[in-house]
Amino acid sequence: MVQDVVDAGADVVMDADGQMVYYDSGRKALDKSDNDKVLQLKSGLPSWETLSTATLEKLGSYRAASAESSKSFTSLSLDLDADYSYLIVTVCGEASGNMALGVGLNGVTGTAYNYTYIRNAGGTLSGASAANQNHIHFCGSALLVTDDEFNFQVLIKYTGATANLFSVIANGGTYGTDVGNQNTMGIADAGGATVTAVDIASTGTNWEIGTQIDLYGVKL
């Protein structure tokens, strides 16, 4: 097989160790690259490229030391257009009564957003949609019922212009019993791709001591 390659003229274009031969309107040599590079097709031709891997960076973490209704991660400078593919906010805790949760960016109020959500409670699907609300905090009201443990995860991605896309997955259960799931998607005007603050707030009641709130940045 090696002799066949030589007979085909590969030795004419290859003159260094580690080279590979490929065809592009004629025989051409592809020089070896640095360690840990991977061979990929680029515009239909072989090319050495850096292996792309996703990284998860914790940007903030907080555990409630008392019953509270809000937490803000401030003094941030997160570029969702260049540095981070998206942000993840996770909230895990317990509430002492009926509560709705919301997430906002950059402390902005008085700005319009659009959202839709669908909820599965007791096997019954229900949904709602809204537009041009007066702030970017959003989530269905009465997300939780009395004495609920809950999980709340929000993905925030820049969509271009001045909009950021929120995708919310939330569920709660009374003493560990599942009472419903809610999925929400919305677009909020946060003034651009740069996030300087992430605000988490509850209405109706406080979350309890030990509620954990984390903020992550994902790079793809």
N, C-alpha and C positions, 0 to 999 in steps of 0.2 A: 504493500500500500504506500509506504514512504517512497519507494522507487517510482511508483506511478506519479506521485506529486512532483518529484524531481523531473521526471521525463516530461511532465506537462509544462515545465518552465517556472515552477514556483521558486526555484533557487535563484532565478534571475531578479526577482523583486525582494527577496528576503536576504538580509545581510547582517542580522544581529540576533543574538539569543533571545528567545521569548517571543519573537514575532509570529504573527498569524497571517495567512493569506486569504483574501476574499476577492470577489469579482465586482467591479463597478466600471462597465465599459472596457474592461481589461483587468489583468491581474494586478492587485495592489497589496501592499503589506500593511498590517496593523501593528504598530509598535506595542510592546508590553507597557503596562501602566504600573502605578504604585500598588503596594499591597492593599488588600481589602476592597479594591475597586471591582465592580461586576460588569460583565459583558451584556450590553443591552442593544436592541435595535433602536436607532434614532433616524427618523426619516427613511427607514427601510435599509439602513446600513449599520454594520456592527460598530459599537462605540463603547469605550470604557467609561462608566459612570459611578458616582458615589452611591452606595446603597442607601436608599431612603428609609428611615425608620421614624416612627412616631415617638415622641417623648411627652411625658406628663410631668408638669412642674407645679408643685404646691406653692401658691401665691399668698395664701392666708389661711389661718385656722383659729377657731374660737370655740370654747365650751362655756356655756352659760353658768355663772356662779350664783344666779338668783333668777326669779321669774322675770322675764323681760319681753318686750314687744318689738325690739328692733336691734339690728346690728349692721354696721357699715364698715367695709374695707375701703380705706381712703388712701390718699397720696400715692395712687397707682399711676402708671404710665404704660398701658397695655395697648399695643398697636395690633388690632385684629385684621389689618390689611396686610401687614408685612411680617410681624413677629409671631403672632399666634393664630392658629387656624380657627380655634374657638375656645371659649371659657366654659367651665363646668362649675356650677354652684350646687352643693349638696347640703341638705338640712335634715337631721335625724333627731327626733326627740319626742316629747309628750306635751300635750296641751291640757289645760284644766277646764276647758269648756269649748263652745262653738268658736271656730277660728277660721279665718281666711288668710292665706299667705300671698305675699307679692314680692316681686324683685324689680328694682329700678337701677338705672345707670346714671352716673355722674350727678346725682342729686337733682335731676331735672324734674320739674313739675310744669304743668300747663302746656304740655306738648301732646300732640295727637298720636294715637297708635290704633292698630286694627288687630283683632284677635278672634279666634274661633276655638271652641273646646268641645270635647265629647266625653261623657262620663258614664261609667258602668257601675251602677249601685243596685245591689240585690238582683242582678241579672237584667236590669232595665237600663237601656241606653237612653241618654238624654244629651242634649247639646245646646249651645247658644253661640251667638256671634255678636260682635259689637264693633263700632267704628267711631273715630274722632272723640275718644274719651279725654278727660282733662289731665291725665298724667300717665306715665309709662308703667306704673305698678299695676299688675293685673293678675288675677287668678279668680276662679269661681268662688262666690261667697259660700260660707258654711261648708268649707272643704272638710272639716272635721266635726265630729260630734263629741259630746261630753266625755272626758277622760280618755282621749285617744292618743295612742302612739302613732307616729306618722313618719313617712319618708318623702322627701321632696327633692327632685333633681331638675336643674335647669341648664340647658345648653344655650349659649349665646354666640352667635356667629354674625360677622359683618356681611351685609348683602350688597354693598355698593351705595354710592351717593351718601345719604346720611342715615341709612336705616340699619338696624341690627335685628336679626331674627332670633326670637325666643322660642325654644321648644321645651315644654314643661311636662314632666312625668311625675305624678304625685299619687300616693295611696295612703290610706290610714286604716287603722283597725282598733276597735274597742277591746282593750285587754288582749291584743293579739288576734282578734277575730276580724277578718277582712270585711270592710263595709263598703268598699268602692274604690275605683281607680279613675283618675282623671288625666286626660292628655290634652295639652293646650299648645297651640302654635300661634305666634303673633309677630308682627313687625313693629318695632318701636323706633322713633326718631330720637337718637341719642346725640345728634349733632356731628356725627362722623365716626371714623373707625377707632379713635382713641378712647379708651375707657380709663377714667381717672378715679372712679369710685363705683363700688357695687353695694347696693343697699338692699337689705332684707327686712321686711316689716310684716307684722301680723295685725289683724283687726279683729275685734270681738273679745279677745282674751290674750293672755300671755302664753309663751311657751315656758316649760318648766326648767328647773335646775338640771344641768347635765345635757341639755340639748346641744348637739354638735353641729357646727357650721364650718364648711370648708370651701375654699376657692382654688380651682386648678386652672392652669393654662395648658392647652394641647398644641404641640407643634408637629406638623406632618412633613 
